[in-house]
Amino acid sequence: MADCEPIAPQFMDLTVPDYAYMFGFLQADGHLQQGVGQKGKLTVEINVRDIDLLRRFQKLTPYNSSITERTRSTNFADVHNSATWCLCSLEARTKLNELGLPYGPKSKTISPPHGEFSRRDYLRGVIDADGSVGHTGKGFPFVSFTTASTAVGAYLCFYAGKVTGTERTLKRNVRDGIYNILYSNESAQKLAADLYYDGCLSLERKKTAADSLSSWIRPAGMRIAPERRRWTAHEDRVLLRLNNDAAAAKELGRTEKSCYIRLWRLRTGQAPMPAER
């Protein structure tokens, strides 16, 4: 009996690593536009140096699409060479929209897919689109991500916490309302090694940067920052009952400054009030 041909995965089956990555990248850096009737298009514009990634997307998509290049001036450079992938298929656009890629503005509304999906590949996609991987000016490893979406930011913090053991608290930048999430040193090494595994689909330059993080060794004498002590509901109740920074600091074993700041956050609604017991 002849061997059966392998069945090709369904378009945008997010349990397939390449599609999960592609969807994450599209959520962060793609633009789904709706026209009159059934018209519309999906576009992704990136620096021309990364055009190979768009060619991979084109191969993963069983619908007609095109890749074009252009040169223009921007606020950041007099000459910017970019490449744009364009997909017009209604069937493809409908599938992407159903999975969670909205039409029009989307920066605050996107969220991780519902149902089963390849988690680290999805997160690598959004980081490749809206994040950075590399070394700081002083040579310390880092992985950073910028997003306006609470859901995506929270999911990255949840996933990275499991991988690295490092917790992050989401807080929007006061100036522009954006979340800036940063992992550094050993945490960055662990996260990069998990997300950018051998053979994964990614921006080649970011894969190279991620691989380079593994060679960093903490300098002798460089202290490891202690884990941040989080406030519990019990401590919040004590703080509110005493209503005195010095007394609360003595009873809770915290500094007066930390008690003052926490009490202020509770009073102004920036921290949730503890439930009554």
Secondary structure as GFF3:
##gff-version 3
##sequence-region A 1 277
A	DSSP	alpha_helix	17	29	.	.	.	ID=ss1
A	DSSP	beta_strand	30	34	.	.	.	ID=ss2
A	DSSP	beta_strand	40	47	.	.	.	ID=ss3
A	DSSP	three_ten_helix	48	50	.	.	.	ID=ss4
A	DSSP	alpha_helix	51	60	.	.	.	ID=ss5
A	DSSP	beta_strand	65	72	.	.	.	ID=ss6
A	DSSP	beta_strand	80	87	.	.	.	ID=ss7
A	DSSP	alpha_helix	90	99	.	.	.	ID=ss8
A	DSSP	alpha_helix	119	130	.	.	.	ID=ss9
A	DSSP	beta_strand	131	135	.	.	.	ID=ss10
A	DSSP	beta_strand	141	147	.	.	.	ID=ss11
A	DSSP	alpha_helix	150	164	.	.	.	ID=ss12
A	DSSP	beta_strand	179	184	.	.	.	ID=ss13
A	DSSP	alpha_helix	185	195	.	.	.	ID=ss14
A	DSSP	alpha_helix	204	212	.	.	.	ID=ss15
A	DSSP	three_ten_helix	213	215	.	.	.	ID=ss16
A	DSSP	alpha_helix	233	242	.	.	.	ID=ss17
A	DSSP	alpha_helix	245	252	.	.	.	ID=ss18
A	DSSP	alpha_helix	256	268	.	.	.	ID=ss19
###
